[in-house]
Amino acid sequence: MVASRDSRSNSGRVPALGLRVLGLIFISILLMYFDNRDNHLDTARKSIGAAVYPLRVIVDAPVRLWSWIGDSTTSRNDLELELARLNAERLLTNARLQKFNALEAENARFRALLDARAQVRDRVRAAEIMSVDANPYNHSLVIDVGTQDGIFDGQALVDVDGVVGQVIQAGLMTSQAMLISDTDHALPVEVNRNGLRTIVVGTGKIDQLELPFVVNNADIKVGDLLVTSGLGGAFPAGYPVAVVESVTRIPQEPYADVTAVPSASLGQVREVMLIFSASTPSPEVTGDD
């Protein structure tokens, strides 16, 4: 009895459900037709989209957050790796640049040395300074040539600017030289302007020389160029030695107080030329006669 009732009830609902579906399909087709033709539902669609947007944001937020965290972590790691690589390249570039600067300065010094060598009438031999005495009161250095190159004791050293010193001990392959600023060094010079002859001695200061034997009434003044006089035989005549820095005439004293600045940069010289007199035979020596 109950089963027959349920079957009758279900048979009555099925046609009603089918009619509803057909009605909804018809309404949908009708709405699509009018919307496609005149966009009547555009306002409603925008309103529904605006109402649904917060829900979309809320639903999509975890996914976006996770993606942002992953991208940020990856980007930070990539940036750190890139920064480390760039720092390494910068350090390498700076090191190479410093080496290039040193080579450029060395090439400039060699070019200047060659230019000066072409202007020197005496025969010369280029040499490089190997070491400098660490004692500030002993102005000496070691050069990379010796007796096998024709070097001899007392030989004059010059650079592109002027006289540097002279050899005091010639070894087989290296030699020791004394700078003109050493307190034990004395050099006969003359004033290039008028030929006044005197002697320049070292003071122990790398940038200062003294002329202790200039009489008070001597014709010498600040700015005069002092050149080798050729007396004594060690230094050929005419090489720049120093420029007069100060002249103080002391009343009732026989000699004036005269100081000079070396023409050569004694504290910076790296390469020198050794002067050979015209009478010195040396097959290894090359230069202009």
KEPAMAR-675067 format. One record per atom (N, C-alpha, C): x, y, z. Coordinates in steps of 0.02 Angstrom, whole numbers, padded with zeros to 5 digits, always signed. Each point is the difference from the previous one (the first is absolute). Layout:
XYZ
...
//
This chain:
+00041-00061+00000
-00041+00061+00000
+00043+00062+00000
+00052+00000+00044
+00045+00058+00005
+00042+00006-00063
+00022-00057-00027
+00041+00001-00061
-00038+00027-00058
-00063-00016-00006
-00039+00027-00056
-00007+00075+00005
-00005+00024+00060
-00005+00073+00009
+00065+00035-00021
+00057-00029+00019
+00064+00031-00017
+00010+00000-00075
-00021-00053-00033
+00009-00003-00073
-00043+00051-00034
-00059+00009+00024
-00043+00051-00031
+00029+00069+00012
+00028+00012+00061
+00028+00066+00015
+00060+00014-00044
+00045-00049-00012
+00060+00010-00042
-00019+00010-00073
-00052-00036-00022
-00020+00007-00070
-00030+00068-00012
-00028+00031+00052
-00028+00067-00008
+00054+00053+00001
+00060-00013+00032
+00052+00051+00006
+00044+00002-00062
+00009-00055-00033
+00046-00003-00058
-00022+00047-00055
-00063+00000-00021
-00019+00048-00052
+00008+00072+00022
-00014+00015+00065
+00008+00069+00024
+00073+00020-00003
+00047-00046+00019
+00072+00016-00003
+00023+00010-00071
-00026-00039-00046
+00019+00008-00070
-00023+00066-00028
-00061+00020+00020
-00025+00065-00023
+00043+00057+00027
+00022-00007+00061
+00042+00053+00029
+00067+00006-00038
+00028-00057-00015
+00064+00001-00036
-00009+00031-00068
-00053-00020-00034
-00013+00030-00067
-00011+00075+00005
-00038+00020+00054
-00011+00072+00009
+00065+00038+00012
+00044-00029+00041
+00064+00034+00014
+00044+00003-00063
-00002-00054-00040
+00038+00001-00062
-00026+00053-00047
-00067+00005-00003
-00030+00051-00044
+00019+00070+00023
-00004+00010+00066
+00017+00067+00026
+00074+00016-00013
+00043-00050+00008
+00071+00010-00011
+00014+00019-00073
-00033-00037-00045
+00010+00015-00072
-00025+00070-00015
-00058+00017+00030
-00029+00066-00013
+00047+00055+00027
+00027-00011+00060
+00046+00050+00029
+00064+00007-00042
+00026-00056-00022
+00061+00002-00041
-00013+00036-00066
-00060-00010-00028
-00016+00033-00062
-00002+00076+00008
-00037+00023+00051
-00005+00072+00011
+00068+00031+00022
+00037-00039+00040
+00065+00026+00023
+00049+00004-00058
-00001-00049-00043
+00046+00001-00057
-00019+00052-00050
-00064+00018-00003
-00023+00048-00051
+00007+00072+00025
-00021+00014+00059
-00001+00070+00025
+00038+00010+00066
+00034-00053+00027
+00038+00006+00063
-00044+00024+00058
-00060-00026+00004
-00045+00021+00053
+00024-00022+00069
+00037-00055+00002
+00021-00026+00065
+00071+00022+00020
+00027+00047-00036
+00069+00022+00014
+00005+00030+00070
-00049+00042+00017
+00001+00032+00066
-00006-00052+00056
-00045-00048-00011
-00008-00053+00051
+00063-00041+00006
+00033-00015-00057
+00060-00040+00002
+00057+00037+00037
+00004+00066-00011
+00051+00039+00035
-00013+00002+00075
-00065+00007+00017
-00018+00002+00071
+00017-00065+00034
-00017-00055-00034
+00015-00065+00029
+00075-00010+00005
+00039+00022-00051
+00072-00006+00002
+00030+00040+00057
-00027+00060+00012
+00025+00041+00055
-00015-00032+00067
-00060-00031+00005
-00019-00032+00063
+00042-00062+00013
+00019-00035-00053
+00037-00062+00008
+00075+00012+00008
+00025+00059-00020
+00072+00014+00000
+00033-00011+00068
-00030+00025+00056
+00032-00013+00065
+00008-00074+00015
-00050-00040-00021
+00005-00072+00011
+00058-00029-00040
+00008+00024-00061
+00056-00023-00042
+00067+00017+00032
+00004+00062+00026
+00062+00021+00032
+00016-00043+00061
-00052-00013+00040
+00010-00041+00060
+00022-00070-00018
-00033-00029-00051
+00017-00069-00020
+00070-00002-00031
+00018+00052-00038
+00064+00000-00035
+00058+00022+00043
-00014+00030+00059
+00053+00029+00042
+00052-00052+00022
-00019-00059+00025
+00051-00049+00020
+00047-00020-00057
-00030-00009-00059
+00041-00020-00058
+00050+00056-00018
-00024+00062+00000
+00044+00056-00017
+00054+00010+00053
-00020-00009+00063
+00049+00008+00054
+00055-00052-00006
-00018-00061-00012
+00049-00053-00007
+00046+00013-00060
-00030+00022-00054
+00040+00016-00060
+00047+00058+00013
-00024+00052+00036
+00042+00058+00016
+00059-00019+00044
-00015-00044+00050
+00054-00022+00044
+00053-00039-00040
-00023-00043-00044
+00048-00038-00040
+00041+00045-00046
-00034+00047-00033
+00036+00046-00044
+00049+00044+00038
-00021+00023+00060
+00044+00043+00040
+00062-00038+00022
-00010-00062+00022
+00057-00040+00022
+00048-00014-00057
-00029-00019-00058
+00041-00013-00058
+00036+00063-00023
-00037+00055-00003
+00030+00063-00022
+00056+00022+00048
-00009-00009+00065
+00052+00020+00048
+00062-00043-00008
-00009-00064-00009
+00057-00044-00010
+00037+00018-00065
-00040+00012-00052
+00031+00019-00064
+00038+00066+00007
-00030+00048+00035
+00033+00065+00010
+00064-00007+00040
-00001-00042+00052
+00060-00010+00040
+00055-00033-00041
-00018-00050-00041
+00049-00031-00044
+00027+00049-00051
-00044+00041-00028
+00021+00050-00050
+00045+00052+00033
-00018+00021+00061
+00041+00049+00036
+00069-00028+00015
+00003-00063+00021
+00065-00031+00014
+00042-00005-00063
-00032-00017-00055
+00037-00005-00064
+00026+00068-00022
-00042+00052+00007
+00021+00067-00020
+00056+00026+00045
-00003-00015+00065
+00054+00020+00045
+00065-00033-00019
-00004-00065-00016
+00061-00036-00020
+00029+00030-00065
-00044+00014-00047
+00023+00031-00063
+00030+00069+00012
-00031+00038+00047
+00026+00067+00014
+00070-00004+00030
+00009-00046+00048
+00066-00008+00030
+00052-00021-00051
-00020-00046-00044
+00047-00023-00051
+00017+00057-00048
-00051+00038-00019
+00011+00057-00045
+00045+00052+00032
-00011+00014+00064
+00042+00049+00035
+00073-00024+00004
+00008-00065+00013
+00068-00027+00003
+00035+00005-00068
-00038-00016-00053
+00030+00006-00067
+00014+00072-00017
-00045+00045+00020
+00011+00071-00014
+00062+00026+00035
+00010-00021+00063
+00060+00021+00036
+00062-00025-00036
-00002-00062-00024
+00057-00027-00036
+00012+00038-00065
-00055+00016-00035
+00007+00038-00062
+00028+00070+00014
-00021+00031+00055
+00026+00066+00017
+00075-00004+00015
+00020-00053+00036
+00071-00009+00014
+00040-00011-00064
-00027-00041-00045
+00034-00011-00064
+00003+00063-00042
-00054+00038+00001
-00001+00063-00038
+00053+00049+00027
+00004+00005+00067
+00050+00044+00029
+00071-00024-00016
+00010-00067+00002
+00066-00027-00015
+00018+00013-00073
-00049-00009-00046
+00013+00015-00070
+00017+00073-00011
-00035+00044+00036
+00015+00071-00006
+00071+00015+00023
+00021-00032+00056
+00068+00010+00024
+00052-00025-00051
-00013-00058-00030
+00047-00027-00049
+00003+00045-00062
-00058+00026-00022
+00001+00045-00058
+00040+00063+00016
-00010+00027+00060
+00038+00060+00019
+00074-00016+00005
+00017-00061+00024
+00070-00020+00005
+00031-00007-00069
-00037-00028-00047
+00025-00007-00068
+00009+00068-00033
-00048+00045+00012
+00007+00068-00028
+00062+00035+00028
+00010-00007+00066
+00059+00031+00030
+00063-00033-00025
-00002-00065-00010
+00059-00035-00025
+00019+00024-00069
-00050+00016-00041
+00015+00024-00067
+00033+00069+00001
-00012+00038+00054
+00029+00067+00005
+00069-00001+00032
+00019-00055+00032
+00065-00004+00033
+00054-00015-00051
+00053+00040+00001
+00054-00010-00048
+00046-00057+00021
+00009-00011+00064
+00043-00054+00024
-00036-00066-00009
+00041-00053+00002
-00030-00067-00004
-00031-00018+00068
-00055-00033-00002
-00037-00014+00061
-00022-00073+00002
-00018-00022+00059
-00026-00067+00011
-00059+00005+00047
-00058-00020-00022
-00060+00003+00042
+00002-00054+00053
-00025+00016+00060
-00002-00048+00054
-00063+00012+00042
-00020-00051+00036
-00060+00004+00042
+00021-00007+00073
-00032+00039+00043
+00015-00003+00072
-00033-00062+00030
+00040-00040+00033
-00025-00062+00030
-00023+00010+00072
+00037+00041+00039
-00018+00011+00069
+00029+00067+00023
-00029+00026+00054
+00022+00063+00030
+00015-00013+00073
+00054+00029+00025
+00019-00009+00070
-00054+00029+00045
-00023-00040+00048
-00054+00021+00045
+00024+00051+00051
+00066+00007+00010
+00027+00048+00047
-00009+00071-00027
-00038+00043+00034
-00012+00068-00026
+00062+00043-00003
+00053-00019+00037
+00061+00039+00001
+00052-00027-00048
-00016-00053-00035
+00046-00030-00048
-00036-00003-00067
+00010+00050-00041
-00036+00005-00063
+00036-00039-00055
-00013-00065-00003
+00031-00043-00050
-00052-00047-00029
+00017-00030-00057
-00045-00046-00034
+00040-00051-00038
-00034-00053-00023
+00032-00054-00038
-00031-00002-00069
+00042-00003-00052
-00024-00004-00069
+00017-00068-00029
-00035-00018-00054
+00003-00069-00026
+00054-00010-00053
+00054+00039+00001
+00056-00010-00046
+00065+00001+00040
+00052-00032-00028
+00063-00005+00035
+00059+00003-00047
+00056-00027+00023
+00062+00003-00039
-00006-00038-00066
-00041-00051-00002
-00009-00036-00063
-00034+00043-00053
-00032+00054+00022
-00031+00048-00046
+00045+00061-00012
+00060-00003+00026
+00046+00056-00009
-00005+00054+00053
-00037-00013+00054
-00009+00049+00054
+00064+00003+00042
+00016+00059+00025
+00061+00009+00039
-00014+00047+00058
+00043-00004+00050
-00007+00044+00059
+00008+00073-00020
-00043+00042+00030
+00002+00071-00014
-00041+00022-00060
-00031-00047-00035
-00038+00017-00060
-00062+00041+00017
-00016+00048-00042
-00056+00046+00012
-00066-00031-00019
-00053+00015+00041
-00068-00020-00014
-00043+00062-00011
-00041-00002-00053
-00046+00055-00013
-00068-00030-00017
-00052+00041+00004
-00066-00020-00025
-00024+00052-00049
-00064+00001-00015
-00026+00045-00051
+00004+00073+00021
+00008+00013+00065
+00000+00069+00024
+00068+00026+00020
+00046-00044+00018
+00065+00024+00021
+00041-00054+00034
+00053+00022+00035
+00046-00046+00032
-00033-00032+00061
+00011-00066+00007
-00029-00037+00055
+00053-00017+00052
+00058-00024-00022
+00053-00019+00046
+00057-00031-00039
+00038-00045+00034
+00055-00034-00033
+00012-00067+00033
+00029-00046-00039
+00015-00068+00024
+00056+00003+00051
-00010-00033+00057
+00053-00003+00051
+00028-00070+00007
-00036-00051-00024
+00026-00068+00002
-00032-00040-00056
+00040-00016-00051
-00024-00038-00057
+00011-00074+00011
-00053-00039+00002
+00006-00072+00006
-00003-00032-00069
-00001-00067-00001
+00000-00035-00063
-00065+00011-00039
-00058-00006+00035
-00065+00006-00033
-00041+00058+00026
+00015+00025+00059
-00035+00057+00029
+00051+00050+00026
-00022+00060+00012
+00045+00052+00025
-00037+00043+00052
+00039+00027+00047
-00028+00045+00050
+00019+00071-00019
-00049+00045+00006
+00010+00070-00019
-00021+00045+00057
+00032+00059+00004
-00015+00049+00051
-00036+00059-00033
-00054+00023+00031
-00037+00058-00026
+00038+00064+00017
-00012+00052-00039
+00034+00063+00013
-00026+00034+00064
-00054-00025+00028
-00027+00028+00062
+00033-00030+00062
+00042-00051-00009
+00034-00031+00057
+00050+00050+00029
+00008+00000+00067
+00044+00048+00033
+00073-00010-00018
+00018-00060-00025
+00069-00013-00020
+00014+00016-00072
-00049+00027-00036
+00009+00012-00072
+00012+00074-00013
+00050+00015-00042
+00014+00068-00023
+00010-00001-00075
-00025+00053-00033
+00000+00001-00073
+00020+00069-00025
+00051+00004-00042
+00019+00065-00030
-00053+00023-00050
-00024+00061+00008
-00051+00028-00044
+00019+00071-00020
-00039+00026-00046
+00007+00071-00018
-00069+00029-00014
-00006+00065+00011
-00063+00034-00014
-00006+00006-00075
-00053-00026-00027
-00009-00001-00072
-00004+00070-00030
-00023+00048+00040
-00010+00068-00025
+00066+00037-00011
+00049-00010+00044
+00062+00040-00005
+00063-00041+00007
-00005-00066+00009
+00060-00042+00004
+00033+00000+00068
-00031+00028+00052
+00029+00000+00067
+00006-00072+00024
+00062-00019+00019
+00013-00069+00022
-00002-00004+00076
-00030-00056+00024
-00003-00013+00072
-00011-00075+00010
-00017-00019+00060
-00011-00071+00016
-00068-00007+00035
-00037-00050-00021
-00064-00018+00031
+00010-00062+00043
-00024+00001+00061
+00006-00057+00045
-00070-00022+00024
-00005-00063+00017
-00063-00026+00025
-00013+00021+00072
-00064+00004+00017
-00020+00021+00068
-00031-00057+00040
-00010-00058-00032
-00037-00053+00033
-00075+00005-00011
-00021+00054-00033
-00070+00008-00019
-00007-00013-00074
-00049-00039-00019
-00007-00023-00068
-00016+00058-00048
-00026+00055+00026
-00021+00055-00042
+00039+00065+00012
+00060-00006+00029
+00038+00061+00013
+00075-00013-00004
+00035+00048-00030
+00073-00001-00005
+00027+00066+00028
+00064+00001+00015
+00032+00060+00025
+00060+00020-00043
+00013+00065-00003
+00059+00027-00033
+00040+00037+00054
+00045-00035+00037
+00032+00030+00059
+00058+00047-00017
+00021+00002-00063
+00060+00039-00017
-00014+00057-00048
-00059+00030+00005
-00018+00058-00041
+00014+00063+00041
+00045+00041-00024
+00017+00061+00038
-00058+00049-00001
+00001+00046+00048
-00057+00046+00009
-00013+00044-00061
+00053+00019-00035
-00009+00045-00057
-00004-00036-00066
-00009-00066+00001
-00004-00038-00062
-00065+00016-00037
+00003-00003-00066
-00058+00014-00042
-00042-00064-00007
-00043-00011+00048
-00044-00058+00001
-00067+00023+00029
-00054-00025-00027
-00066+00021+00024
-00049-00058-00007
-00057+00009+00033
-00052-00051+00000
-00024-00013-00072
-00006-00064-00016
-00023-00019-00066
+00056-00018-00048
+00063+00012+00019
+00056-00017-00043
+00005-00076-00007
+00015-00022-00061
+00008-00072-00013
+00074-00018+00011
+00011-00053+00038
+00067-00026+00012
+00010-00061-00043
+00055-00002-00037
+00016-00056-00043
+00069-00027+00018
+00013-00061-00020
+00067-00029+00013
+00052+00040-00038
+00057+00012+00035
+00054+00039-00031
+00049-00042-00039
-00001-00066+00012
+00048-00044-00033
+00064-00007+00037
+00012+00040+00052
+00061-00006+00040
-00005-00061+00045
+00057-00033+00009
+00001-00061+00040
-00004-00062-00041
-00028+00002-00061
+00001-00055-00046
-00057-00050+00005
-00036-00001+00057
-00054-00050+00007
-00061+00019-00040
-00018+00064+00001
-00061+00023-00034
+00019+00042-00061
-00024-00019-00059
+00011+00043-00058
-00034+00067+00010
+00025+00051-00034
-00026+00068+00009
-00068+00008-00032
-00041+00044+00030
-00062+00022-00031
-00063-00035+00022
+00003-00048+00047
-00060-00034+00022
-00033+00038+00057
-00067+00010-00002
-00034+00036+00054
+00008-00036+00067
+00012+00039+00052
+00008-00028+00067
-00054+00024+00047
-00010+00066+00003
-00048+00028+00047
-00017+00071-00021
-00050+00028+00035
-00022+00069-00010
+00006+00035+00067
+00031+00059+00000
+00010+00037+00062
-00068+00018+00031
-00008-00017+00064
-00063+00011+00034
+00003+00062+00044
+00055+00011+00034
+00005+00058+00045
+00073+00023+00003
+00008+00066+00008
+00066+00030+00008
-00004+00050+00058
+00037-00015+00054
+00000+00043+00059
+00072+00024+00011
+00010+00064-00009
+00067+00030+00009
+00007+00022+00073
+00048-00028+00034
+00010+00012+00071
+00056+00052+00009
-00016+00057+00030
+00052+00052+00010
+00058-00026+00042
+00061+00023-00020
+00062-00018+00034
+00015-00075-00001
-00034-00036-00044
+00016-00070-00010
+00028-00009-00071
+00049-00042-00009
+00030-00006-00066
-00045-00033-00052
-00045-00043+00022
-00041-00037-00047
-00075+00013+00013
-00038-00001-00054
-00072+00007+00004
-00031-00069+00014
-00061+00003+00026
-00038-00062+00012
-00044-00012-00061
+00019-00049-00040
-00035-00014-00064
-00025-00071+00000
-00063-00009-00016
-00030-00067-00007
-00029-00008-00070
-00007-00062-00021
-00026-00014-00067
-00043-00063+00002
-00043-00005-00049
-00045-00058-00007
+00026-00043-00058
+00009-00066+00010
+00025-00043-00055
-00046+00003-00060
+00029-00001-00059
-00040-00001-00062
-00035-00067-00008
+00033-00054+00019
-00030-00067-00004
-00043-00013+00061
-00053-00038-00009
-00043-00020+00056
+00031-00060+00034
+00045+00013+00046
+00040-00054+00029
-00041-00051+00037
-00056+00020+00028
-00042-00046+00037
-00048-00040-00042
-00003+00014-00065
-00049-00033-00044
+00032-00034-00060
+00065+00008-00010
+00032-00026-00059
-00003-00077+00000
-00014-00029-00058
-00004-00073-00007
+00050-00026-00051
+00014+00039-00050
+00048-00018-00051
+00053+00054-00006
+00062-00019-00014
+00056+00048-00005
+00040-00016-00061
+00044+00047-00018
+00048-00011-00054
+00070+00010+00029
+00045-00045-00018
+00069+00006+00021
+00041+00031-00056
+00039+00050+00015
+00036+00039-00050
+00070-00030-00009
+00018-00011-00063
+00067-00021-00018
+00035+00057-00036
+00062+00014+00019
+00038+00052-00035
+00020-00027-00068
+00018+00045-00043
+00017-00021-00069
+00060-00045-00002
+00043+00003+00050
+00060-00041+00000
-00009-00068+00033
-00059-00014+00025
-00012-00063+00035
-00024-00052-00050
+00039-00053-00014
-00022-00052-00046
-00048-00048+00034
-00056-00012-00031
-00049-00048+00028
-00045-00023-00055
+00010-00062-00026
-00041-00023-00056
-00073-00007+00018
-00017-00009+00064
-00070-00008+00019
-00038+00066+00001
+00036+00056+00002
-00032+00064+00007
-00026+00024-00066
-00062+00025+00000
-00030+00026-00062
-00025+00070+00014
-00001+00041-00050
-00024+00069+00008
+00029+00044-00053
-00012+00064+00006
+00024+00048-00048
+00069+00025+00020
+00045+00007-00047
+00066+00026+00014
+00000+00075-00009
//
